[in-house]
């Protein structure tokens, strides 16, 4: 499967309107920490509620 771009470094606004900066180092730390045997992240479109169905599951970052 091809890579899917899910997030990029920069300033993002959360659902409460707070602007949050994310650096390349922040993203690298997320990749290093991701462990699907602890919690496998769902693939979703947009920002659905937690009970919405997943389109798939993230195996690796």
C-alpha positions in Angstrom: 0.0 0.0 0.0 1.2 3.5 -0.7 2.0 6.0 2.1 -0.9 8.1 3.2 -0.1 11.6 4.5 -2.1 12.1 7.7 -0.4 15.1 9.4 2.2 17.7 8.7 4.4 19.9 10.8 3.1 23.4 11.4 0.5 25.2 13.5 -2.9 23.5 13.8 -6.1 24.6 15.5 -7.8 22.2 17.8 -11.6 21.8 18.2 -11.6 24.5 20.9 -9.9 27.0 18.7 -6.5 26.7 20.4 -3.6 27.0 18.0 -0.9 24.3 18.6 2.5 24.1 17.0 3.9 20.7 15.8 7.5 20.4 14.7 9.2 17.7 12.7 10.7 16.5 16.0 7.2 16.2 17.5 6.1 14.1 14.6 9.2 11.9 14.7 8.5 11.3 18.5 4.9 10.2 17.6 6.2 7.8 15.0 8.7 6.4 17.4 6.1 6.0 20.2 3.3 4.5 18.1 2.7 0.9 19.1 -0.4 -0.8 17.6 -0.1 -3.7 20.1 -1.0 -1.1 22.8 -3.6 0.8 20.8 -4.3 0.5 17.1 -5.5 3.9 15.7 -8.6 3.9 13.5 -8.5 5.3 9.9 -11.3 7.8 9.7 -12.3 10.6 7.3 -12.4 14.0 8.9 -13.0 14.3 12.7 -15.9 12.0 13.5 -17.3 11.2 16.9 -15.6 8.4 18.7 -18.4 5.9 18.0 -18.3 6.4 14.2 -17.0 3.4 12.2 -13.4 3.1 11.1 -12.4 2.6 7.5 -9.3 0.6 8.6 -6.6 0.5 11.2 -3.1 2.0 11.4 -0.5 -0.8 11.4 2.6 1.4 11.4 3.7 5.0 11.1 
